[in-house]
Amino acid sequence: MINYWRSGKKFPRNFEFGINPVLPIKISPMKPIFVFAIVFALFSCKTAKQAALPEKPADTTKSIGVVSHEQKKTGCVSVIVVEPTADNPEKMVLIPSELPAEFDKDGQRIAFRYLPSRRPTPDGCLGIPAQVTEIEKLR
């Protein structure tokens, strides 16, 4: 405003304080405060980087199950039927990502450790996809 006044130009007749003389837009006295608050909120809100979570320690006990080809008709190569335990009283069916040929025999009892996998369930398979490790033959 001062520069406009110092330039020697007269204020227009419809001049009001709060109206920009260059652009005929009425500027509310609260508008700069709102703009500052929005800009402050956008740049001050930073999410903290999440530290990588340590992997869970491996279970000290191995699960016991039986290799089965019962779902071979539907397109699933082999599954492992886990025997019920005190921790898990229900029968569970695992779909191993890779099962070595020496253990891939129908009816073979094995002891193993497993981690549930995020991979999709293969077509024709019913069960939980899992990565099976530390496999041992039983009997």
C-alpha positions as CSV (number, residue, x, y, z in Angstrom):
1,M,0.0,0.0,0.0
2,I,2.8,2.4,0.9
3,N,4.5,1.8,-2.5
4,Y,1.2,2.5,-4.2
5,W,0.8,5.7,-2.3
6,R,4.4,6.8,-2.8
7,S,4.1,6.4,-6.6
8,G,1.9,9.4,-6.6
9,K,-1.2,7.5,-7.8
10,K,-4.4,8.3,-6.1
11,F,-6.4,5.5,-4.6
12,P,-9.5,4.6,-6.6
13,R,-12.8,5.8,-5.3
14,N,-14.0,2.4,-4.4
15,F,-10.8,1.7,-2.6
16,E,-11.1,-0.2,0.7
17,F,-8.4,-1.5,2.9
18,G,-8.3,-5.3,2.5
19,I,-8.9,-5.2,-1.3
20,N,-5.8,-5.8,-3.5
21,P,-5.5,-2.8,-5.9
22,V,-3.9,-5.0,-8.6
23,L,-6.4,-7.9,-8.4
24,P,-9.9,-7.0,-7.3
25,I,-10.1,-9.7,-4.7
26,K,-11.0,-9.0,-1.1
27,I,-8.5,-10.4,1.2
28,S,-9.9,-11.4,4.5
29,P,-7.6,-10.7,7.5
30,M,-7.8,-14.4,8.5
31,K,-6.8,-15.7,5.1
32,P,-3.0,-15.3,5.5
33,I,-3.3,-17.0,8.9
34,F,-5.2,-20.0,7.4
35,V,-2.7,-20.3,4.6
36,F,0.2,-20.2,7.0
37,A,-1.5,-22.9,9.2
38,I,-2.1,-25.2,6.2
39,V,1.5,-24.8,4.9
40,F,2.9,-25.4,8.4
41,A,0.7,-28.5,8.9
42,L,1.8,-29.9,5.5
43,F,5.5,-29.5,6.1
44,S,5.7,-30.2,9.8
45,C,3.9,-33.5,9.8
46,K,6.5,-36.1,9.0
47,T,6.0,-39.8,9.7
48,A,8.9,-41.4,11.6
49,K,10.7,-44.1,9.7
50,Q,9.8,-47.4,11.1
51,A,12.8,-49.4,12.3
52,A,13.0,-52.9,10.7
53,L,11.4,-55.3,13.1
54,P,13.7,-58.1,14.2
55,E,12.5,-61.5,13.0
56,K,10.8,-63.7,15.5
57,P,13.1,-66.3,17.0
58,A,12.6,-69.7,15.6
59,D,10.5,-72.0,17.6
60,T,12.6,-74.6,19.4
61,T,10.2,-77.4,18.7
62,K,9.5,-78.9,15.4
63,S,6.1,-79.7,14.0
64,I,5.3,-83.2,13.0
65,G,3.2,-84.0,9.9
66,V,2.5,-86.4,7.1
67,V,3.2,-85.7,3.4
68,S,0.0,-86.2,1.4
69,H,-1.0,-86.2,-2.3
70,E,-4.7,-86.2,-1.5
71,Q,-5.1,-82.9,-3.4
72,K,-3.2,-84.1,-6.5
73,K,-6.5,-84.6,-8.4
74,T,-7.3,-80.8,-8.0
75,G,-3.9,-79.7,-9.2
76,C,-1.9,-79.4,-6.0
77,V,1.4,-81.3,-6.1
78,S,1.8,-82.2,-2.4
79,V,0.6,-80.9,1.0
80,I,1.7,-81.6,4.6
81,V,-1.0,-82.5,7.1
82,V,0.2,-81.3,10.5
83,E,-0.7,-83.4,13.5
84,P,-2.7,-81.7,16.3
85,T,-0.6,-80.6,19.3
86,A,-1.3,-79.0,22.6
87,D,-0.7,-75.5,21.2
88,N,-2.7,-76.1,18.0
89,P,-5.5,-78.7,18.6
90,E,-6.8,-78.5,15.0
91,K,-5.6,-80.4,12.0
92,M,-3.7,-78.0,9.7
93,V,-2.8,-78.4,6.1
94,L,0.4,-76.7,4.8
95,I,1.3,-76.1,1.2
96,P,5.1,-76.2,1.0
97,S,6.8,-73.8,-1.4
98,E,9.5,-76.5,-2.1
99,L,9.6,-80.0,-0.8
100,P,12.7,-82.0,-1.7
101,A,12.1,-85.2,-3.7
102,E,13.4,-87.5,-0.9
103,F,10.5,-86.3,1.4
104,D,7.8,-86.0,-1.3
105,K,6.3,-89.5,-0.8
106,D,2.7,-90.0,0.1
107,G,2.3,-91.0,3.8
108,Q,5.9,-90.0,4.7
109,R,6.0,-88.7,8.4
110,I,8.3,-85.8,8.8
111,A,9.5,-83.3,11.5
112,F,10.0,-79.8,10.3
113,R,9.9,-76.1,11.0
114,Y,7.8,-73.7,8.9
115,L,6.9,-70.1,8.4
116,P,3.6,-69.0,6.9
117,S,4.3,-67.5,3.4
118,R,2.7,-64.4,1.8
119,R,2.6,-66.1,-1.6
120,P,-0.8,-66.7,-3.0
121,T,-2.4,-70.1,-2.6
122,P,-1.8,-72.2,-5.8
123,D,-4.9,-73.1,-7.9
124,G,-6.5,-76.3,-6.7
125,C,-4.9,-76.3,-3.3
126,L,-6.6,-75.9,0.0
127,G,-4.4,-75.0,2.9
128,I,-1.8,-72.4,4.2
129,P,1.2,-71.6,2.0
130,A,4.3,-72.1,4.0
131,Q,8.1,-72.2,3.7
132,V,9.2,-75.5,5.2
133,T,12.8,-75.8,6.6
134,E,14.9,-78.3,8.6
135,I,13.0,-81.4,7.4
136,E,13.7,-84.8,9.0
137,K,12.3,-88.2,8.1
138,L,10.5,-90.1,10.9
139,R,10.0,-93.9,11.1
